Structure formats: C-alpha cells, structure tokens
Amino acid sequence: MALGCDAFAVGMSVGARFCLPRQTFRLSFHLGLFQFMMPILGWVLSRRVPAAGKVWGPWIAFALLIFIGSKMLIGSLKGTDADGADCADPTRGLSLVMLSVAASLDALGLGFGMGLMGTAMVGPAVCFGVTAGAMTWVAMKLGKRLTMKFGRWVEAAGGLVLIALAIEFVL
C-alpha cells in the first residue's frame, strides 16, 4: 500500500477534473501496470547497472510531477471550465506516460534494492500493480466527488499535492 500512495495522490488529483469511465480505466490500468513493471525493471537493472544510476530517479520524478502539478494548478486558478474541454487530458498520450513513470519510480528503487538482496520479484510486483491500480480507481472517484462538492479548488489542491509529492521525492 505504501507504494500505491503515489498512485493514490495522482489519481485523486487527476480525478478532480477527468473522471469519465474511460479515463478512470486508463489511469488506473497504466499506474497499476507501471507499478508492476518498474520493480521488475529495477530488479533486472540491479544486476547490470551501477548503484549510481538510482540517484537520478528522484530528480526525474520531481521534474515530471512539478510539470504536471503546475499545469493543473495554473489551469484551476485561471477558472477554466470544469468539463475539461479546454485542457489536455492527462489520461492520454505523453502525460499518461509521464504520470505513470513519476508515480512508479519509487517502485523502481524498491525493485533495485530487492534485486541487490536476491529477493524474488514477480509475486510482489503483481501485488504492487493490483494494489496501485485499485487505489488509483478509488482515488479518482473520490477526487470527482470532492470536486462536485468543493468545485475547482479541488483541482488546485490536486496540483499542489503533485508539487508536494515532487518535492518529497528529492528530499
């Protein structure tokens, strides 16, 4: 569940504005998929890449989350329409990939550590992926409900959460 907290934060932030069934499925599926794949990738890399490579992970997550969180925050403060028609859908294309990578870089580090310890990875990776996907789905629904109750300020809060998450990655 600890690995899924990043996915939960992203899901709640995105769900504040983009929560159609297709968008919910896309984000939940991709965050779950990346939470499954990244520990396996880290496990494989632990056998092939020097440990210095993991130094860049937090900075990559920082940059991606700052970019997306800032876009969400600026869009909400401009008072754009809540239907999302004037804003790029973060559950599609490059934004979806960036969110998925940023939210799962901690799983990459975990897989790297587990690989160094010689621990099995596939079983835990499946658990990480399913849990993160479910947490994302719940978070998107919660984000939508909060937006219906509190309006566009929830999207601003979601952008701030992503920015805070970015700062947490480098600290």
C-alpha positions in Angstrom: 0.0 0.0 0.0 2.9 2.4 0.7 3.9 2.1 -3.0 0.3 2.8 -4.0 0.2 6.1 -2.1 1.8 8.0 -5.1 -0.7 6.4 -7.4 -3.5 7.4 -5.0 -2.3 11.1 -4.9 -2.1 11.2 -8.7 -5.5 9.5 -9.1 -7.1 11.9 -6.7 -5.5 14.9 -8.4 -6.5 13.8 -11.9 -9.9 12.5 -10.9 -10.8 16.0 -9.7 -11.3 17.0 -13.3 -11.0 13.9 -15.5 -13.1 11.0 -14.2 -15.1 9.6 -17.1 -15.2 5.8 -17.0 -12.6 5.5 -19.9 -10.3 8.0 -18.2 -10.6 6.2 -14.9 -9.8 2.9 -16.5 -6.8 4.3 -18.5 -5.1 5.9 -15.5 -5.9 3.0 -13.1 -4.6 0.4 -15.6 -1.5 2.3 -16.5 -0.5 3.2 -13.0 -1.1 -0.4 -12.0 0.9 -1.6 -15.0 3.8 0.7 -14.2 3.8 -0.3 -10.5 4.1 -3.9 -11.7 6.8 -3.3 -14.4 9.1 -0.9 -12.6 10.1 -3.1 -9.7 10.9 -5.9 -12.2 12.9 -3.4 -14.2 14.7 -2.2 -11.1 15.4 -5.9 -10.1 16.9 -6.5 -13.6 18.9 -3.3 -13.5 20.4 -4.1 -10.1 22.3 -6.8 -11.8 23.5 -4.7 -14.7 23.8 -1.0 -13.8 25.9 0.6 -11.1 24.0 1.9 -8.0 24.8 5.5 -9.0 22.0 5.2 -11.6 19.3 5.3 -8.9 20.4 8.8 -7.9 18.6 10.3 -11.0 15.3 8.6 -10.3 14.0 11.1 -7.7 15.0 14.1 -9.9 13.2 12.6 -12.9 10.0 12.1 -10.8 10.5 15.7 -9.4 10.6 17.2 -12.9 7.6 15.3 -14.2 5.4 15.9 -11.2 6.3 19.6 -11.0 5.4 20.0 -14.7 2.0 18.3 -14.4 1.1 19.7 -11.0 1.9 23.2 -12.1 -0.3 22.8 -15.2 -3.2 21.6 -13.0 -2.7 24.4 -10.5 -2.5 27.1 -13.2 -5.5 25.7 -15.0 -7.6 25.7 -11.9 -6.6 29.2 -10.9 -7.5 30.5 -14.3 -11.0 29.3 -13.7 -11.3 27.1 -16.7 -14.5 25.2 -17.3 -14.9 22.0 -15.3 -15.7 19.9 -18.3 -12.0 19.8 -19.3 -12.7 20.6 -22.9 -10.1 23.4 -22.9 -7.4 21.4 -21.1 -5.3 18.4 -22.3 -6.5 15.1 -20.9 -3.7 13.8 -18.6 -5.0 10.2 -19.0 -3.8 10.2 -22.6 -0.6 10.3 -24.5 2.7 11.6 -23.1 1.0 13.0 -19.9 -0.2 9.5 -19.1 3.2 8.0 -19.5 4.9 10.8 -17.5 2.4 10.4 -14.6 2.9 6.6 -14.7 6.6 6.8 -14.7 6.7 9.5 -12.0 4.4 7.7 -9.7 6.3 4.4 -10.0 9.9 5.5 -9.7 9.9 4.5 -6.0 8.9 1.0 -7.1 11.9 1.0 -9.5 14.1 1.8 -6.5 12.4 -0.9 -4.4 13.0 -3.4 -7.2 16.6 -2.3 -7.4 17.1 -2.9 -3.7 15.3 -6.3 -3.8 17.5 -7.3 -6.7 20.6 -6.5 -4.7 19.3 -8.6 -1.8 18.5 -11.5 -4.2 14.8 -11.5 -3.4 12.1 -12.9 -5.8 10.3 -10.1 -7.6 7.4 -11.3 -9.8 4.9 -12.2 -7.0 5.4 -8.9 -5.1 5.3 -6.9 -8.4 1.9 -8.4 -9.2 0.7 -7.3 -5.7 2.1 -3.8 -6.2 0.4 -3.4 -9.5 -3.0 -4.6 -8.5 -2.9 -2.6 -5.3 -1.8 0.6 -7.1 -4.5 0.2 -9.8 -7.2 -0.3 -7.2 -6.0 2.7 -5.2 -5.9 4.9 -8.3 -9.5 3.9 -9.2 -10.8 4.7 -5.7 -8.8 8.0 -5.6 -10.2 9.2 -9.0 -13.8 8.6 -7.7 -13.0 10.4 -4.5 -11.4 13.3 -6.4 -14.6 13.6 -8.6 -16.9 13.6 -5.5 -14.8 16.2 -3.8 -14.8 18.4 -6.9 -18.6 18.1 -7.2 -18.8 19.3 -3.6 -16.0 21.9 -3.5 -15.5 23.0 -7.1 -12.4 23.9 -9.0 -10.4 24.4 -5.8 -10.0 20.6 -5.5 -8.1 20.6 -8.8 -5.8 23.4 -7.4 -5.3 21.2 -4.3 -4.5 18.3 -6.5 -1.9 20.3 -8.3 -0.4 21.3 -5.0 -0.4 17.6 -3.9 1.6 16.7 -7.0 4.0 19.5 -6.4 4.4 18.4 -2.8 5.0 14.8 -3.9 7.7 16.1 -6.3 9.4 17.9 -3.5 9.2 14.8 -1.3 11.0 12.8 -4.0 14.1 15.0 -3.8 14.1 15.4 -0.1 
